[in-house]
Amino acid sequence: VKCRNLFALEARVPLWRLLWVRSRVRLDEMTFQIWYPQVQAPGHQAQAQLAMALCLKQVFAKDKTFRPRKRFEPGTQRFELYKKAQASLKSGLDLRSVVRLPPGENIDDWIAVHVVDFFNRINLIYGTMAERCSETSCPVMAGGPRYEYRWQDERQYRRPAKLSAPRYMALLMDWIEGLINDEEVFPTRVGVPFPKNFQQVCTKILTRLFRVFVHVYIHHFDSILSMGAEAHVNTCYKHFYYFIQEFSLVDQRELEPLREMTERICH
């Protein structure tokens, strides 16, 4: 990625996908304007930005976990909804109110916008610490000793399979990318309706994305702290949590691994 100014980045990685730190960060020839509604205390802000910048640089340099994702085309209803959602985030409004369906808007469009956005955010969060999540350190995709997640799909793993965390993550990101780029599941053309099972598909996507939070918080919280990214990851998690609760998109039993933390930061 060669970017000499803020806007040149759009050619390789759409700027609106990199929603992370509320300030400009200089990385060699790359300058990112990356947003998220909360920042750390001023005394730690510069250090946190530098740490996150270095992590982002590693992600883009390796191009292993983070890849450009589906964007909303300007002029479409979903693009306008996306802009509205991001404007609300930047305004500093309470996240509980930010996730509510705007009056007169289609609920499937609103959910689609957020599913794609959460996918991009969570993919980036995991990408920043992917090197610390290896076959050796995380031989099983788990959330502590009580919770183990097995992978199943319609291709290679037709039966639930016990996989390492990095293998599970790679399959998960590829699976979600395939869905959000499938016009039959996430239609982009005006007038084309969502499939009847759209919300069920989104429930499955969001349930599996929640498991990324579980693994990251329980097994890699030290990495979050060392990067100075705790406030940003917590804000992303709170946004995600309020959204899935608002529309009852994830079974409450799936939320149990992070229940105590959620009660502390989301209530």
Wavefront OBJ file of the C-alpha trace (Angstrom):
o trace
v 0.000 0.000 0.000
v 1.636 3.236 -1.101
v -0.209 6.312 0.137
v 1.328 9.758 0.303
v -1.778 11.517 1.557
v -4.998 10.859 3.369
v -7.144 10.318 0.310
v -4.795 8.122 -1.710
v -5.473 5.321 0.745
v -8.946 4.959 -0.777
v -7.435 3.320 -3.859
v -6.289 0.241 -1.918
v -8.208 0.175 1.363
v -11.429 2.251 1.473
v -10.943 4.882 4.129
v -14.288 4.369 5.791
v -13.348 0.782 6.617
v -10.558 1.784 8.966
v -12.657 2.922 11.922
v -10.281 2.806 14.849
v -8.533 5.766 16.479
v -9.853 9.325 16.586
v -6.802 11.132 15.244
v -4.335 11.180 12.380
v -1.511 8.691 12.636
v 1.617 8.980 10.491
v 3.126 5.704 9.263
v 6.093 6.245 6.956
v 4.347 7.334 3.754
v 0.879 6.394 4.999
v -1.484 8.718 6.845
v -4.696 7.289 8.231
v -7.715 9.201 9.453
v -9.360 6.498 11.535
v -12.409 7.147 13.711
v -13.925 5.706 16.824
v -16.128 7.601 19.273
v -14.030 7.186 22.428
v -10.354 7.849 23.048
v -8.097 7.174 25.978
v -7.060 9.685 28.569
v -4.899 12.444 27.021
v -1.788 11.299 28.846
v -1.895 7.907 27.136
v -3.321 8.937 23.781
v -0.071 9.457 21.852
v 1.438 6.222 23.134
v -1.736 4.280 22.282
v -1.879 5.788 18.803
v 1.727 4.895 18.080
v 1.247 1.331 19.315
v -1.890 0.868 17.250
v -0.204 2.465 14.242
v 2.636 -0.040 14.411
v 0.163 -2.898 14.680
v -1.781 -1.598 11.693
v 1.429 -1.315 9.728
v 2.184 -4.979 10.410
v -1.301 -5.990 9.330
v -1.092 -4.140 6.017
v 2.469 -5.247 5.380
v 1.611 -8.918 5.823
v -1.742 -8.641 4.049
v -2.538 -11.967 5.692
v -5.543 -11.383 7.919
v -6.845 -7.981 6.885
v -8.077 -7.579 3.333
v -10.189 -4.941 1.599
v -13.859 -5.691 2.107
v -17.160 -4.955 0.509
v -18.084 -1.285 0.468
v -21.387 0.489 0.083
v -21.657 2.275 -3.240
v -22.166 6.069 -2.971
v -25.692 7.132 -3.823
v -27.321 3.940 -2.569
v -29.688 3.718 0.384
v -27.261 1.542 2.309
v -24.434 4.042 1.793
v -26.679 6.789 3.218
v -27.557 4.568 6.177
v -23.885 3.865 6.724
v -23.062 7.578 6.752
v -25.918 8.202 9.180
v -24.671 5.484 11.527
v -21.088 6.787 11.415
v -22.223 10.376 11.998
v -24.047 9.212 15.117
v -20.941 7.415 16.350
v -18.744 10.456 15.835
v -21.247 12.740 17.559
v -20.596 11.060 20.889
v -24.192 9.913 21.360
v -24.885 7.085 23.765
v -24.224 3.800 21.959
v -27.564 2.422 23.086
v -29.357 5.108 21.094
v -26.965 4.909 18.130
v -27.980 1.330 17.302
v -31.733 1.978 17.182
v -33.437 1.753 13.804
v -33.937 5.275 12.399
v -37.602 6.145 11.750
v -38.800 5.043 8.338
v -35.771 2.885 7.534
v -35.818 -0.774 6.512
v -34.601 -3.069 9.269
v -32.806 -5.444 6.872
v -30.843 -2.561 5.365
v -29.913 -1.365 8.855
v -28.777 -4.824 9.901
v -26.823 -5.330 6.656
v -24.918 -2.084 7.144
v -23.947 -3.030 10.679
v -23.012 -6.620 9.889
v -20.535 -5.468 7.236
v -19.208 -2.744 9.528
v -18.750 -5.065 12.505
v -17.056 -7.623 10.288
v -14.520 -5.048 9.139
v -13.868 -3.785 12.673
v -13.522 -7.186 14.301
v -11.383 -8.470 11.440
v -9.023 -5.567 12.036
v -8.967 -6.119 15.813
v -7.997 -9.744 15.391
v -5.542 -8.871 12.633
v -3.575 -6.599 14.963
v -2.843 -9.492 17.319
v -2.857 -12.419 14.881
v 0.867 -13.088 15.349
v 0.238 -13.749 19.046
v -2.507 -16.234 18.244
v -0.682 -19.213 16.794
v -1.099 -22.950 16.377
v 1.158 -23.333 19.404
v -0.345 -20.733 21.719
v -3.965 -21.443 20.744
v -4.234 -25.054 19.508
v -7.994 -24.989 20.125
v -10.489 -22.233 19.354
v -11.730 -21.604 22.856
v -12.957 -19.056 25.351
v -11.206 -20.216 28.476
v -11.433 -23.760 29.878
v -15.240 -23.895 29.820
v -15.968 -22.961 26.211
v -14.701 -24.571 23.030
v -15.869 -23.614 19.550
v -15.874 -26.086 16.681
v -16.088 -25.201 13.012
v -18.687 -26.463 10.570
v -19.469 -25.383 7.023
v -20.994 -26.744 3.837
v -17.709 -27.520 2.120
v -14.671 -28.901 3.907
v -16.065 -29.421 7.405
v -19.542 -30.893 7.200
v -19.266 -32.136 10.769
v -18.159 -29.934 13.711
v -14.361 -29.943 13.708
v -11.921 -29.108 16.486
v -9.493 -26.547 15.050
v -6.814 -24.181 16.249
v -7.884 -20.599 16.857
v -5.969 -19.140 13.871
v -7.407 -21.793 11.548
v -10.910 -21.155 12.881
v -10.454 -17.385 12.426
v -9.207 -17.754 8.859
v -12.165 -19.949 7.912
v -14.568 -17.604 9.668
v -13.341 -14.473 7.901
v -13.394 -16.214 4.508
v -16.896 -17.556 5.185
v -18.277 -14.146 6.151
v -16.536 -12.445 3.240
v -18.148 -14.925 0.878
v -21.585 -14.186 2.309
v -21.379 -10.406 2.266
v -20.088 -10.481 -1.310
v -22.884 -12.819 -2.404
v -25.549 -10.777 -4.206
v -28.166 -13.370 -3.305
v -27.529 -12.846 0.402
v -26.446 -9.179 0.585
v -27.994 -7.658 -2.556
v -26.639 -4.265 -3.577
v -28.833 -3.519 -6.584
v -31.756 -1.170 -5.983
v -35.078 -2.984 -5.850
v -33.579 -6.415 -5.170
v -35.025 -7.738 -1.876
v -33.136 -9.516 0.848
v -33.689 -13.277 1.077
v -36.363 -14.466 3.498
v -33.752 -16.002 5.776
v -31.544 -12.895 5.820
v -31.839 -12.213 9.541
v -31.111 -15.864 10.344
v -27.944 -15.618 8.243
v -26.951 -12.444 10.081
v -27.611 -14.125 13.416
v -25.145 -16.854 12.496
v -22.555 -14.300 11.324
v -22.872 -12.183 14.459
v -22.840 -15.226 16.737
v -19.553 -16.354 15.237
v -18.115 -12.831 15.377
v -18.982 -12.705 19.061
v -16.742 -15.739 19.528
v -13.837 -13.662 18.220
v -14.427 -11.212 21.061
v -14.569 -14.130 23.514
v -11.238 -15.512 22.351
v -9.521 -12.137 22.149
v -10.674 -10.974 25.590
v -9.982 -14.234 27.406
v -6.776 -15.362 25.682
v -5.205 -12.160 24.368
v -6.221 -9.409 26.760
v -2.551 -8.848 27.578
v -1.986 -8.000 23.912
v -4.843 -5.505 24.006
v -3.282 -3.842 27.035
v 0.242 -3.816 25.592
v -1.043 -2.093 22.444
v -2.886 0.502 24.500
v -6.048 -0.545 22.685
v -8.302 -1.496 25.604
v -10.565 1.556 25.321
v -11.011 1.110 21.572
v -11.715 -2.623 21.730
v -14.129 -2.067 24.605
v -16.005 0.571 22.614
v -16.258 -1.731 19.616
v -17.529 -4.497 21.872
v -20.123 -2.233 23.515
v -21.368 -1.050 20.118
v -21.631 -4.661 18.959
v -23.330 -5.787 22.179
v -25.947 -3.019 22.174
v -26.746 -3.750 18.530
v -27.280 -7.492 18.932
v -29.354 -6.861 22.056
v -31.486 -4.211 20.371
v -32.559 -6.641 17.650
v -32.231 -9.938 19.587
v -29.748 -11.278 17.049
v -27.638 -13.549 19.261
v -28.868 -16.204 21.685
v -28.267 -15.168 25.286
v -26.495 -18.462 25.989
v -23.782 -17.479 23.504
v -23.079 -14.348 25.551
v -22.365 -16.246 28.755
v -18.522 -16.400 28.408
v -18.275 -12.593 28.661
v -21.258 -12.052 30.972
v -19.306 -10.659 33.919
v -17.271 -8.295 31.763
v -20.374 -7.204 29.875
v -22.186 -6.395 33.109
v -19.238 -4.273 34.153
v -18.742 -2.228 30.966
v -22.178 -2.242 29.311
v -24.578 -1.607 32.196
l 1 2 3 4 5 6 7 8 9 10 11 12 13 14 15 16 17 18 19 20 21 22 23 24 25 26 27 28 29 30 31 32 33 34 35 36 37 38 39 40 41 42 43 44 45 46 47 48 49 50 51 52 53 54 55 56 57 58 59 60 61 62 63 64 65 66 67 68 69 70 71 72 73 74 75 76 77 78 79 80 81 82 83 84 85 86 87 88 89 90 91 92 93 94 95 96 97 98 99 100 101 102 103 104 105 106 107 108 109 110 111 112 113 114 115 116 117 118 119 120 121 122 123 124 125 126 127 128 129 130 131 132 133 134 135 136 137 138 139 140 141 142 143 144 145 146 147 148 149 150 151 152 153 154 155 156 157 158 159 160 161 162 163 164 165 166 167 168 169 170 171 172 173 174 175 176 177 178 179 180 181 182 183 184 185 186 187 188 189 190 191 192 193 194 195 196 197 198 199 200 201 202 203 204 205 206 207 208 209 210 211 212 213 214 215 216 217 218 219 220 221 222 223 224 225 226 227 228 229 230 231 232 233 234 235 236 237 238 239 240 241 242 243 244 245 246 247 248 249 250 251 252 253 254 255 256 257 258 259 260 261 262 263 264 265 266 267
